[in-house]
């Protein structure tokens, strides 16, 4: 995905004005004063293809994702530290890492701010189903499970289907009734069916979730460091310590987020791409 659009300064002024002043205030004299700038930030967003498996919720190290349910997708909150673990962990690649470049040139006669959005490639963890089973003796919202299955591995079938497979489900099946069936060859182990089940005992899933594949690392410029302790105080996983006046980074704990780099007042820490 690559999207570019422009917004006129006067329209942006109007939006800021409406959000910043009381309705009875006089905003006629309000005007932007902008210098030239070119910034690049990253956004993590959940796409509509979210299957409500909540894998991202369980893997987020800072509890920055509101869980999905049958009616609502998962939601990234402002607690997000942009570690990208959710992007790597989503079984159906519904979470996207997006580069957001914003440019303003005061010499441009159009008086616009330009926005450029682009997908950022990110390594993906292995997600594999080891085993999955259904307890046919319990009631459950099987239709929701079938509707949200991303690979159509979960279907609803009549008694004749199970008879043809010579499959024993542990209960006596009734004609003209629909029953759940999982095609294990098509199942990717996302866990959506189990997560949205109203009966927690209806589905048993055993799956393998591979290791996180870091594509970035935190580079430390020890000559610039002023021993202010802000990186240590703001690290969400306790991966940074100042020992004898030197920054010590525990790479096993480090989630490669932007908290230490954003809070460093002298730019001594930088998140960089691995070569």
Steps between C-alpha positions, in 0.01 A plus 500: 500500500629842400272800554577869459273795565525871568317729739485876460632706789178703524294182545739373765480834679122472505513147648746601772298810580178304544671257737698759695266786591164545663208554265449856621868597449603711205737297286524733202858595581620142542775408251770236470865593505687204357862451405603248235500144631527141383416241765460125481315301763348152511142394565378157608140433397256209498340422161136389455615143429561452877354160597466574875758240603663742749844354440628857488348573841679207661833580336505878563764555772349831618125420498437761231228312308132486590365147441272424209162334534239371258384852418825699516855471372804527725606860559848649540495752786723797578707274729662355187881530498534384136698186572334328199448170685127509423576550129721193501259290706168550318419164334315665212720811456215730599728737692699736283811707558462822302757768430350849533702779338377858539656780293450876497680740269428867567610592147230284345236742369226242556546537880443133572628235738578174321442159660656180364394164645668171408506145633824403674621144447530311828613142572226260608502237771410140424149405616415131472214286623616185679158363591142622533184327621131572560287392795172414329322448831488873584300788356691778330469780246630279219371729224723785622799266496427404140441858388831629637726212394748661254567182301151344504645210695209528744168405343153385605391166358202263511499148645549349154838672469631334817353164397691517172822562694414221743580753771399438862437832677397349832129585480204382296448734206154606386390533138449857373717643779828678428815404691849654507786346307867607476712406200837465670685520168361851447522623861787743563462504878399866527272418794213725391239225544617426853533867596146599400334186636249579772578162656867490601501118493358466148833501312845381601793640305870424519714716276858611447589869489854555377759741641494874438723596208657837576592707195623799701728565794573783742829673423663682793740791456689487828688823424172695483339341808457741794394238760158660549331164574201588277552192281505274805195667655292478181592152374173299524675165546789593728753422228720805570714573805765758574787317668810693605399787274449288189181390323463122508239350266358150555418384147291210630264742676515776240194511271653757260235763571541879481466595867869532580581676172209744534587594858876537453561879507831484311427237236744249646266210422372422153290216359662385178439231239708185506708452186 
